Amino acid sequence: MRPYVGTPTDYSNKRSWLSCPKDPSKRVDLVFLYPSSCHDPKAGIICSVHNRSMRGGAKRNFSQQATVFEPVANMYAPYWRQVNGMKLSQMSFEEVDEAEWAEPRTDVYAALDYYFEHLNQGRPYFLAGHSQGSRLCHMALSEYMKEHPDRYANMIAAYCIGDSLTRQYLEKNPHIRAAQGPDDVGVVVSWNTEGPANKGHDSLVVAPDAISINPLNWRTDNTPAPAELNLGSFMPRLLLPGMRKLPVNADAVIDPERGTVIVTEPRLSKCTITAIPGFKHLETVFGPASYHGCDYSFFFLNIRENVRTRADAWFARQEERGTSSHVL
């Protein structure tokens, strides 16, 4: 692996963890990497792990995204240095990528080391993130897990939502497989959510040759999934933890050319990033009809059901092989 940049955060310090259960009681773990949570105009490109803006935003995002795993998994979430969200609109994709391979990578890999060496105790686990957090998950899958196949072998699935999983990435990393259905394990589950009006517009999180899985019918083709399949759509609260229930549910269909999940319900257009007061400037970053902030919340209960399905499938496969985990 390439050398680390800077000194890793000390993950033996409990203050370096947003969530780290003292007495884990579930059979399965979650390791969650929050999205861009630092929005501090006074901070540099890389936010300190102690930045108040980032810590506050990370807690809010954790409550709106990671809790989808809560009924199934022991919840682990490290604080990690990340690219300042206030700088993203001023940076090219290449500049963002270079910054993420610096201190953010150093912290995430150090957190994974500490988790596997001191916290995991052999339990199967989910890896998950959103946006910048998913980008670091993709990096860890391609490099860190390749160097630690024993740790990778115990991964139920990686939910890398809000950052593109591309065919080129999969070709370069043959040890990584994209999810093809609702219950395959050891796979990457990924999508970006948009409205039809984003077609033809650039987005920081939509890469060429991207692929997605539909979070309502768990197919990878362009078979539409009507809103009737949705168990409940929510909208994250802007400055507060938690979410509010939406009066209509999102549908979902994959655009095979763009590789994204399209929500066609017009009444949800008020939920695009650019519709949020003070966020109109992000149109140049994500496009005019991006549902980036709702990648989890639009399909929250369906994701929760799928997490349980994949966990059950994992244990069923272990029993078939006669290698049931000691935590059963």
C-alpha positions in Angstrom: 0.0 0.0 0.0 1.1 3.6 -0.5 2.5 5.4 2.6 0.1 7.1 5.0 -0.2 10.9 5.0 0.2 12.4 8.5 -0.2 10.8 11.9 -3.4 8.6 12.4 -6.0 9.6 14.9 -5.7 7.6 18.1 -8.7 5.2 18.0 -7.8 3.7 21.4 -9.3 7.0 22.7 -13.1 6.6 23.1 -13.5 10.3 22.1 -12.3 9.2 18.6 -15.6 7.3 18.2 -19.0 8.7 17.4 -20.4 5.3 18.3 -18.6 2.4 19.9 -20.8 0.1 22.1 -19.3 -1.0 25.3 -21.2 -4.3 25.5 -22.2 -5.4 21.9 -25.1 -7.8 22.1 -26.0 -8.4 18.5 -24.6 -11.1 16.1 -23.6 -8.6 13.5 -21.6 -5.3 13.4 -21.8 -2.1 11.4 -18.8 0.1 10.5 -20.2 3.4 9.3 -18.4 6.3 7.6 -20.5 9.4 7.7 -20.8 11.7 4.7 -19.4 15.3 4.3 -20.3 16.7 7.8 -17.8 19.5 8.1 -19.2 22.8 6.7 -16.8 25.2 8.4 -15.8 28.3 6.2 -12.9 28.9 8.6 -11.4 25.4 8.3 -9.0 24.3 5.6 -9.5 21.7 3.0 -9.1 18.9 5.5 -11.2 19.2 8.7 -9.7 18.3 12.0 -11.1 15.3 13.7 -12.0 17.7 16.6 -13.8 20.2 14.4 -17.1 21.1 16.1 -18.9 21.5 12.8 -17.9 18.1 11.6 -18.7 16.4 14.9 -22.2 17.9 15.0 -22.9 17.1 11.4 -21.6 13.6 11.9 -24.0 12.9 14.8 -26.9 14.3 12.7 -26.0 12.2 9.7 -25.5 9.1 11.8 -29.1 9.5 13.2 -30.5 9.9 9.7 -28.5 7.1 7.9 -26.6 4.7 10.1 -29.7 4.0 12.2 -31.2 2.0 9.3 -28.9 -0.8 10.6 -29.7 -0.4 14.3 -32.2 -3.3 14.7 -29.6 -5.8 13.3 -26.1 -4.5 14.1 -23.8 -3.2 16.8 -23.1 0.3 15.6 -19.4 1.4 15.2 -18.6 4.8 13.7 -15.2 6.5 14.0 -14.6 10.2 13.8 -12.3 10.7 10.8 -10.7 13.7 9.1 -12.4 14.5 5.9 -12.6 17.1 3.1 -14.4 20.2 4.2 -17.9 20.4 2.5 -17.5 24.2 2.2 -14.6 23.6 -0.2 -16.2 21.0 -2.5 -17.9 23.4 -4.9 -14.4 25.1 -5.4 -12.6 21.8 -6.2 -12.4 19.5 -9.2 -13.1 15.8 -8.9 -9.4 15.2 -9.2 -8.6 17.6 -6.4 -11.2 16.0 -4.1 -9.9 12.6 -4.9 -6.3 13.6 -4.1 -7.4 15.1 -0.8 -9.4 12.0 0.2 -6.3 9.8 -0.4 -4.4 11.9 2.2 -5.5 12.3 5.9 -9.0 10.9 5.4 -7.6 7.6 4.1 -5.0 7.6 7.0 -7.7 7.8 9.6 -10.2 5.4 8.0 -7.5 2.7 7.7 -6.4 3.3 11.3 -10.0 3.0 12.5 -10.4 -0.2 10.6 -7.2 -1.6 12.1 -8.4 -0.8 15.7 -11.9 -2.1 15.0 -10.7 -5.5 13.7 -7.9 -5.9 16.3 -9.8 -4.8 19.4 -13.6 -4.6 18.8 -14.9 -7.0 16.2 -14.2 -10.3 18.0 -14.9 -12.3 14.8 -18.4 -11.1 14.2 -19.6 -10.7 10.6 -20.1 -7.1 9.7 -21.6 -4.5 7.3 -19.5 -1.7 5.9 -21.5 1.4 5.0 -21.3 5.0 4.2 -22.7 7.9 2.3 -21.2 10.3 -0.2 -17.7 11.1 0.9 -18.0 8.3 3.5 -18.9 5.8 0.7 -15.9 7.1 -1.4 -13.7 6.1 1.5 -15.5 2.7 1.7 -14.7 2.2 -2.0 -11.0 3.0 -1.3 -10.9 0.7 1.6 -12.5 -2.2 -0.3 -10.0 -1.8 -3.2 -6.9 -1.4 -1.1 -7.2 -2.2 2.6 -9.4 -5.2 2.1 -7.2 -6.6 -0.6 -4.4 -6.5 1.9 -6.5 -8.1 4.6 -8.5 -10.9 2.8 -9.2 -12.6 6.2 -11.1 -9.5 7.3 -12.8 -9.0 4.0 -14.1 -12.6 4.0 -16.3 -11.8 7.0 -18.1 -8.8 5.4 -21.8 -9.4 4.8 -22.1 -6.5 2.4 -20.9 -2.9 1.8 -23.6 -0.3 1.4 -21.6 2.3 -0.6 -24.5 4.7 -1.2 -24.2 8.2 -2.8 -20.9 7.5 -4.6 -20.6 5.8 -7.9 -19.7 2.2 -8.2 -18.2 1.9 -11.8 -17.5 -0.9 -14.2 -13.9 0.3 -14.5 -13.5 0.1 -10.7 -14.8 -3.5 -10.7 -12.5 -4.5 -13.6 -9.5 -3.1 -11.7 -10.6 -4.9 -8.5 -11.8 -8.4 -9.4 -12.1 -9.3 -5.7 -15.0 -6.9 -5.5 -18.5 -7.9 -6.7 -21.6 -5.7 -7.2 -24.9 -6.8 -5.7 -27.2 -8.5 -8.2 -30.2 -9.2 -6.0 -31.7 -8.8 -2.5 -29.8 -11.5 -0.7 -26.3 -12.0 -2.2 -23.5 -11.5 0.3 -19.9 -10.3 0.2 -21.1 -7.6 -2.3 -21.3 -3.9 -2.8 -24.7 -2.3 -2.7 -24.7 1.1 -4.4 -26.8 3.8 -6.0 -27.2 7.6 -6.6 -30.7 9.1 -6.6 -31.8 11.8 -9.0 -34.8 13.2 -10.7 -35.3 13.1 -14.5 -34.1 16.7 -14.9 -30.6 15.8 -13.9 -30.1 13.9 -17.2 -27.2 15.6 -19.1 -25.9 17.5 -16.1 -22.6 16.8 -14.3 -22.7 15.6 -10.7 -19.7 15.2 -8.4 -21.0 11.8 -7.3 -22.1 10.4 -10.7 -19.1 9.0 -12.6 -19.1 7.7 -16.2 -19.9 4.0 -16.5 -21.6 3.9 -13.1 -23.9 1.1 -12.0 -26.7 0.9 -9.4 -29.1 -1.5 -7.9 -32.7 -0.5 -7.4 -33.5 -0.2 -3.7 -37.1 -1.1 -4.1 -37.1 -4.2 -6.3 -33.3 -5.0 -5.9 -32.8 -5.5 -9.6 -30.0 -4.1 -11.7 -32.0 -3.6 -14.9 -34.4 -0.8 -15.8 -37.5 -2.6 -14.5 -39.5 0.2 -12.8 -40.4 -0.2 -9.1 -43.6 1.7 -8.3 -44.1 3.7 -5.1 -46.4 0.9 -3.8 -43.2 -1.2 -3.1 -41.8 1.6 -0.9 -42.3 0.9 2.8 -41.9 4.6 3.7 -40.1 7.7 2.4 -38.6 10.3 4.8 -36.9 13.7 4.5 -33.8 14.4 6.7 -34.2 17.4 9.0 -31.7 20.1 8.0 -30.2 21.1 11.3 -31.7 18.6 13.7 -31.3 14.8 14.1 -33.8 12.5 12.7 -36.2 12.7 9.8 -39.9 13.5 9.0 -42.2 11.2 7.1 -43.1 12.3 3.6 -46.8 12.3 2.5 -45.8 10.4 -0.7 -43.4 7.6 -1.3 -40.6 7.5 -3.8 -40.7 5.2 -6.8 -37.4 4.1 -8.5 -36.2 3.1 -11.9 -32.6 2.7 -13.0 -31.3 4.8 -15.9 -28.9 2.3 -17.5 -27.1 5.0 -19.5 -26.4 7.3 -16.5 -26.2 4.4 -14.0 -28.4 6.2 -11.4 -31.7 5.5 -9.7 -34.4 7.9 -11.0 -37.3 9.0 -8.8 -40.1 10.2 -11.1 -42.7 11.3 -8.5 -43.0 15.1 -9.2 -44.3 15.9 -5.7 -40.9 15.0 -4.3 -39.1 17.7 -6.3 -39.1 19.9 -3.2 -36.6 17.4 -1.7 -33.8 18.0 -4.2 -30.6 19.5 -2.8 -31.1 22.8 -4.7 -34.6 23.2 -3.3 -33.3 23.5 0.2 -32.9 27.2 1.2 -29.3 28.3 1.0 -28.2 25.3 -1.1 -29.0 26.6 -4.6 -25.3 27.1 -5.3 -24.8 23.3 -5.1 -26.5 23.0 -8.6 -23.1 23.3 -10.1 -21.9 20.4 -8.0 -24.8 17.9 -8.1 -27.0 19.2 -10.9 -30.5 20.7 -10.7 -32.5 17.6 -9.7 -30.2 15.7 -7.3 -31.7 13.7 -4.4 -28.3 13.2 -3.0 -29.5 14.1 0.5 -32.2 11.5 0.3 -30.3 8.5 -0.9 -31.0 6.7 2.4 -34.2 8.4 3.5 -36.3 7.9 0.4 -35.9 4.1 0.8 -35.1 3.9 4.5 -37.4 1.1 5.5 -36.7 -0.9 2.4 -33.0 -0.7 3.2 -33.6 -1.8 6.8 -35.5 -4.8 5.5 -32.8 -5.6 3.0 -30.1 -5.4 5.8 -31.9 -8.1 7.7 -32.4 -10.2 4.6 -28.6 -10.1 3.8 -27.7 -10.9 7.4 -30.1 -13.9 7.4 -28.6 -15.0 4.1 -25.1 -14.8 5.5 -25.9 -17.0 8.5 -27.8 -19.5 6.3 -24.8 -19.8 4.1 -22.5 -20.3 7.1 -24.8 -23.1 8.3 -24.8 -24.8 4.9 -21.0 -24.8 4.9 -20.8 -26.0 8.5 -18.9 -22.9 9.5 -21.5 -21.1 11.7 -20.1 -18.1 13.5 -19.4 -18.5 17.2 -21.7 -15.6 17.9 -24.8 -17.6 16.9 
